[in-house]
Amino acid sequence: MPLIRIDEPTTRRIPPDTFSLWALGFRPFYLLAALFAAIAVPVWAVAYSGGIELPIPGMWWHAHEMIFGFAVAVIIGFLFTAGRNWTGLDTPAGPPLAALAALWLAGRLAMAFGSGAWVAIVDMAFLPVAAALLLRVLIKAKSRRNYFVGVLPALLALANLVFHLAVLGVLAVDPLMAMHLALGLIVVLETIVGGRVIPMFTFNAVRGIKQWRDPRLDWAAAIATGVALLLWALGAGMWAGAVSLVAALLQALRLGGWNPWATRGAPLLWVLHLAYLWIPLGLALIALTQFGILPRSAGIHALAIGATGGLIIGMITRTALGHTGRMLVAGPVETAAYALVLLAALVRVLSVALFPAALVGGVHAAATLWALGFALYLWRYAPFLLKARVDGKEG
């Protein structure tokens, strides 16, 4: 027997063919969100032209499901994944993550096929649970810098409660007001998180790039955007329009400082810059709406499809590549998906702003482009999300 036993260091490597859907939050929620996006928007387009009848008024269903179905799934998947990186602590995985995904899916099925109080209860269950699980991790790690993004799901849950109470007739408010509040919260989140990661990704990837950033401008843009969208959601009219113009200018100045033109040869970067550009454009369109120049949906879809949809398709490709151990390179499939989603935003906004007589055709064209973009994502990324990291690491 040797006097000294020397063992070879061992590192547990997970075989790449291992089923890993429940390994980390981004996996099930990116997959479900993309699948839902590719199905729900064409369903809405058919309902819009009178082809099918939905359980609640179609506009309510569409607005609710794109925010509390699609966008919320991506937000939770992203925050669970980022939360583990921010804190070094585990976020839900395995059976708890599967149960949470099932809760989200139950809400989508309830909203698709039912109505009444039981639908509200099923749909509202997901966000409070997700918010509690995320906040527990952030508080345990004392990650104070990220408390706001932890509180955001709870605020979205409150907006969802207002929506359902309005639909049920308990609150005498327009259900779409709650949707506008929720969209405003999401755009503020995009302003904060986008302001952290987009210039950082750009600086790290583009050699010798020159950028201009000022924390005072960052705060001013975020606060002005939040106030503008709150006033808009509450129906403040001209005041909302004036503040929206200020916010649009601040957001445009902020984006310009990140040097977006330098990313023109890198799809993984330009998609984020172009998507973020829809925030100042959307705020400007909302101002024009408040001044009675354009229909309300022009600004809504600029923010919802252009900014939110564009940032989502950009981030769920980038983060899925990184967290599955792959190179951060966008190929032809990713580039096509980016172009399709951003083109869907352009078609939808132009159809309502400039060609209202062709609105039905514009809705169908935008829905088709959107669905194709997320179908491409599914085709390319479903195998990545279902199987283990290619480098054998956990996650």
C-alpha positions in Angstrom: 0.0 0.0 0.0 1.5 3.4 -1.0 2.4 5.8 1.8 0.8 8.7 0.0 -2.3 8.2 -2.1 -2.6 10.6 -4.9 -6.0 10.7 -6.7 -6.4 12.2 -10.1 -8.7 15.3 -9.9 -12.1 14.5 -11.1 -14.6 16.9 -12.7 -18.1 15.6 -13.3 -19.0 16.0 -16.9 -22.5 15.6 -18.1 -22.8 13.6 -21.3 -24.1 16.0 -24.1 -27.1 13.7 -24.9 -28.4 13.9 -21.4 -32.0 15.3 -21.2 -31.6 18.6 -19.4 -34.8 20.6 -19.9 -35.1 21.2 -16.2 -31.5 22.0 -15.5 -31.9 25.8 -15.4 -34.7 28.3 -15.8 -34.0 29.5 -19.3 -34.5 26.1 -20.8 -38.2 25.4 -20.3 -39.3 29.0 -20.4 -37.5 30.0 -23.6 -38.8 26.8 -25.3 -42.4 27.4 -24.1 -42.3 31.1 -24.9 -41.1 30.6 -28.4 -43.7 27.8 -29.1 -46.4 30.0 -27.6 -45.3 33.0 -29.7 -45.4 31.0 -32.9 -49.0 29.7 -32.1 -50.8 32.5 -30.3 -50.1 35.4 -32.7 -51.5 33.5 -35.7 -54.5 32.5 -33.6 -55.1 36.1 -32.8 -54.8 37.1 -36.5 -57.5 34.6 -37.4 -59.7 35.9 -34.5 -59.1 39.5 -35.5 -60.5 38.8 -39.0 -63.5 36.9 -37.5 -62.4 33.3 -38.1 -62.6 32.1 -34.5 -64.2 33.3 -31.3 -62.1 33.6 -28.1 -63.4 33.1 -24.5 -63.0 36.8 -23.7 -63.0 39.7 -26.1 -60.2 39.1 -28.6 -58.2 42.3 -28.0 -58.1 41.6 -24.2 -57.0 38.0 -24.8 -54.3 39.0 -27.3 -52.8 41.7 -25.1 -53.0 39.6 -21.9 -51.4 36.5 -23.5 -48.6 38.3 -25.2 -47.6 40.0 -21.9 -48.5 37.4 -19.3 -48.0 34.4 -21.5 -45.1 35.1 -23.8 -43.1 38.0 -22.3 -43.5 36.9 -18.7 -42.2 33.4 -19.5 -39.0 34.8 -21.1 -38.6 37.3 -18.2 -38.8 34.5 -15.5 -36.6 32.2 -17.5 -34.0 35.0 -17.9 -34.2 36.2 -14.3 -33.9 32.7 -12.8 -30.8 32.1 -15.0 -29.3 35.6 -14.4 -30.2 35.3 -10.7 -27.9 32.3 -10.3 -25.0 34.2 -11.9 -25.7 37.4 -9.8 -25.8 35.5 -6.5 -24.0 32.2 -6.9 -27.0 30.5 -5.4 -29.2 27.9 -7.0 -32.5 29.0 -8.6 -35.3 26.5 -9.2 -34.3 23.4 -11.1 -35.5 19.9 -11.5 -39.0 19.0 -10.2 -39.7 22.5 -8.8 -38.9 24.1 -12.1 -41.0 21.6 -13.9 -43.9 22.3 -11.6 -43.5 26.0 -12.2 -43.6 25.5 -16.0 -46.7 23.4 -15.6 -48.3 26.2 -13.6 -47.5 28.6 -16.5 -48.9 26.1 -19.0 -52.1 25.7 -17.0 -52.7 29.5 -17.2 -52.3 29.4 -21.0 -54.8 26.6 -21.3 -57.3 28.2 -18.9 -57.1 31.5 -20.9 -57.5 29.7 -24.2 -60.5 27.6 -23.4 -62.3 29.0 -20.3 -63.7 32.2 -18.7 -64.8 33.2 -15.2 -63.2 33.3 -11.8 -61.6 29.9 -12.0 -59.6 31.0 -15.0 -58.4 34.1 -13.2 -57.2 31.9 -10.2 -55.3 29.5 -12.4 -53.7 32.2 -14.5 -52.7 34.4 -11.5 -51.0 31.5 -9.7 -47.8 31.6 -11.7 -46.3 35.0 -11.1 -46.5 35.3 -7.3 -44.8 31.9 -6.9 -42.1 32.8 -9.4 -41.6 36.2 -7.7 -41.3 34.6 -4.3 -38.7 32.1 -5.5 -36.6 34.8 -7.2 -36.8 37.3 -4.3 -35.8 34.5 -1.8 -32.6 34.0 -3.7 -31.8 37.7 -4.1 -32.5 38.5 -0.4 -30.5 35.5 0.8 -27.6 36.7 -1.3 -28.2 40.3 -0.2 -28.1 41.3 -3.9 -29.6 44.7 -3.3 -28.6 46.0 -6.7 -31.0 43.5 -8.2 -34.0 43.9 -5.9 -36.0 45.9 -8.4 -35.8 43.1 -11.0 -36.9 40.7 -8.3 -39.8 42.9 -7.4 -40.9 43.3 -11.0 -42.7 39.9 -11.3 -44.6 40.9 -8.1 -45.7 44.2 -9.7 -46.6 42.3 -12.9 -48.7 40.0 -10.8 -50.5 43.0 -9.4 -51.3 44.3 -12.9 -52.6 40.8 -13.8 -54.9 40.9 -10.8 -56.3 44.3 -11.9 -56.8 42.8 -15.4 -58.8 39.9 -14.1 -60.9 41.9 -11.7 -61.7 44.3 -14.5 -62.7 41.4 -16.8 -64.9 40.0 -14.1 -66.6 43.3 -13.5 -65.3 43.7 -9.9 -63.3 46.8 -10.8 -64.8 49.5 -13.0 -61.7 50.0 -15.2 -60.7 49.1 -18.7 -58.8 45.8 -18.7 -56.4 47.2 -21.2 -55.3 49.8 -18.7 -53.8 47.0 -16.7 -52.1 45.7 -19.9 -50.6 49.2 -20.5 -49.3 49.3 -16.9 -47.7 45.8 -17.4 -46.2 46.8 -20.8 -44.7 50.0 -19.1 -43.1 47.8 -16.4 -41.6 45.6 -19.0 -40.2 48.5 -21.0 -38.7 50.0 -17.8 -37.1 46.5 -17.1 -35.7 46.6 -20.7 -34.3 50.1 -20.1 -32.5 49.0 -16.9 -31.2 45.6 -18.0 -30.7 46.7 -21.6 -28.7 49.6 -20.3 -26.4 47.2 -18.4 -25.8 44.5 -21.0 -26.1 46.0 -24.5 -23.2 48.5 -24.2 -21.2 45.9 -22.3 -21.7 43.2 -24.9 -20.8 45.8 -27.6 -17.7 47.0 -25.9 -16.5 43.5 -25.3 -17.1 42.3 -28.8 -16.1 45.3 -31.0 -12.4 46.0 -30.7 -11.4 49.6 -30.3 -15.0 50.9 -30.1 -15.6 54.3 -28.6 -18.7 54.7 -26.4 -20.1 57.5 -24.3 -22.1 56.7 -21.2 -23.3 58.8 -18.3 -25.0 57.3 -15.2 -27.1 60.5 -14.9 -28.5 60.0 -18.4 -29.2 56.3 -17.5 -31.2 57.3 -14.5 -33.0 60.2 -16.3 -34.0 57.9 -19.2 -35.3 55.2 -16.9 -37.3 57.6 -14.7 -38.7 59.6 -17.6 -39.7 56.4 -19.4 -41.4 55.0 -16.3 -43.3 58.3 -15.6 -44.3 58.7 -19.2 -45.7 55.1 -19.5 -47.5 55.4 -16.1 -49.2 58.7 -17.2 -50.1 57.0 -20.5 -51.6 54.0 -18.9 -53.6 56.2 -16.5 -54.9 58.3 -19.4 -53.2 61.5 -18.6 -53.4 62.8 -22.2 -51.3 65.8 -23.1 -49.1 65.4 -20.0 -48.4 61.8 -21.0 -47.5 63.0 -24.5 -45.1 65.7 -23.3 -43.3 63.4 -20.9 -43.1 60.7 -23.6 -41.4 63.1 -25.9 -38.8 63.9 -23.2 -38.3 60.2 -22.5 -37.9 59.4 -26.2 -35.2 62.0 -26.6 -33.3 60.8 -23.5 -33.5 57.2 -24.7 -32.3 58.1 -28.2 -29.3 60.0 -26.7 -28.5 57.1 -24.5 -28.6 54.6 -27.4 -26.5 56.9 -29.5 -23.8 56.8 -26.9 -23.4 53.1 -27.2 -22.2 53.5 -30.8 -24.8 51.2 -32.5 -23.4 51.7 -36.0 -20.2 49.8 -35.0 -22.3 46.6 -34.6 -23.5 46.5 -38.2 -21.4 43.5 -39.0 -22.4 41.5 -35.9 -26.1 40.2 -35.9 -25.9 39.1 -32.3 -25.3 42.8 -31.4 -27.2 44.8 -34.0 -30.4 43.0 -33.2 -30.2 44.3 -29.6 -29.4 47.9 -30.8 -32.2 47.9 -33.4 -34.7 46.4 -30.9 -33.7 49.0 -28.3 -34.2 51.8 -30.9 -37.9 50.8 -30.8 -38.1 52.2 -27.3 -37.5 55.9 -28.2 -39.6 55.3 -31.4 -42.4 53.8 -29.4 -42.4 56.6 -26.9 -42.5 59.2 -29.7 -45.4 57.4 -31.3 -47.2 57.3 -27.9 -46.7 61.1 -27.7 -48.3 61.4 -31.2 -51.1 59.2 -30.0 -51.7 61.4 -27.0 -51.7 64.5 -29.3 -54.4 62.9 -31.4 -52.2 62.4 -34.5 -52.0 58.6 -34.6 -54.1 55.6 -33.4 -53.2 54.2 -30.0 -51.9 50.9 -31.3 -49.0 52.4 -33.2 -47.0 53.1 -30.1 -48.2 50.0 -28.3 -46.9 47.7 -31.1 -43.6 49.6 -31.4 -42.9 48.8 -27.8 -44.5 45.4 -27.7 -43.3 43.9 -31.0 -40.3 46.1 -31.9 -38.7 46.6 -28.5 -40.0 43.7 -26.4 -40.1 41.1 -29.2 -36.8 42.2 -30.7 -35.0 42.2 -27.4 -36.5 38.8 -26.6 -35.4 37.1 -29.8 -32.0 38.7 -29.4 -31.5 37.7 -25.8 -33.0 34.2 -26.0 -30.5 33.3 -28.8 -27.5 34.9 -27.1 -28.2 33.5 -23.6 -29.1 30.1 -24.9 -25.9 29.9 -26.8 -23.8 31.0 -23.9 -25.6 28.9 -21.3 -25.3 25.7 -23.4 -21.6 26.1 -23.8 -21.6 27.3 -27.4 -19.8 30.0 -29.3 -21.5 33.4 -29.2 -22.0 33.6 -33.0 -25.2 34.2 -34.9 -25.5 32.2 -38.1 -28.0 32.5 -41.0 -30.9 31.0 -39.0 -30.5 33.5 -36.1 -30.0 36.4 -38.5 -33.2 35.4 -40.4 -35.1 35.1 -37.1 -34.0 38.6 -36.1 -35.0 40.1 -39.4 -38.4 38.5 -39.4 -39.3 39.7 -35.9 -38.1 43.2 -36.5 -39.8 43.3 -39.9 -43.0 42.2 -38.2 -42.8 45.3 -35.9 -42.3 47.6 -38.9 -45.2 46.1 -40.9 -47.6 46.2 -37.9 -46.7 49.8 -37.0 -46.8 51.1 -40.6 -50.1 49.4 -41.3 -51.8 51.2 -38.5 -50.0 54.5 -38.8 -49.9 55.0 -42.6 -52.2 52.3 -44.2 -55.2 51.9 -42.0 -57.3 50.7 -45.0 -55.0 47.7 -45.2 -55.0 47.0 -41.5 -56.3 43.4 -41.6 -53.7 42.5 -44.2 -51.1 44.2 -42.1 -52.1 42.2 -39.0 -51.9 38.9 -41.0 -48.6 39.8 -42.6 -47.0 40.8 -39.3 -48.4 37.7 -37.6 -46.9 35.5 -40.3 -43.4 37.2 -40.0 -43.5 37.0 -36.2 -44.5 33.3 -36.2 -41.8 32.4 -38.8 -39.2 34.2 -36.7 -40.0 32.2 -33.6 -40.5 29.0 -35.6 -36.9 29.3 -36.8 -35.8 29.8 -33.2 -37.6 26.6 -32.2 -36.1 24.6 -35.1 -32.6 25.7 -34.3 -32.7 26.0 -30.5 -35.0 23.2 -29.2 -32.2 20.6 -29.4 -29.9 23.0 -27.5 -32.5 23.6 -24.8 -33.4 19.9 -24.4 -29.9 18.5 -24.1 -27.0 19.1 -21.8 -24.3 21.8 -22.4 -21.8 20.8 -25.0 -18.9 21.5 -22.6 -20.2 19.0 -20.0 -20.9 21.6 -17.3 -24.1 21.9 -15.3 -26.8 24.3 -16.2 
